[in-house]
Amino acid sequence: SEAIILWIEESNSERYQKLEDQILKDQTLKCNVEELLMKSALKAT
């Protein structure tokens, strides 16, 4: 039964890793969009 618990823990950590990667990508994207908006706002003035 310990093997099953280990397997569950491993698959969970993989899932969390993918989730974290996705959050990081989203945050990076958001930062890039905000930077672009700032730059375009500066150009507009």
Secondary structure as GFF3:
##gff-version 3
##sequence-region A 1 45
A	DSSP	alpha_helix	2	44	.	.	.	ID=ss1
###
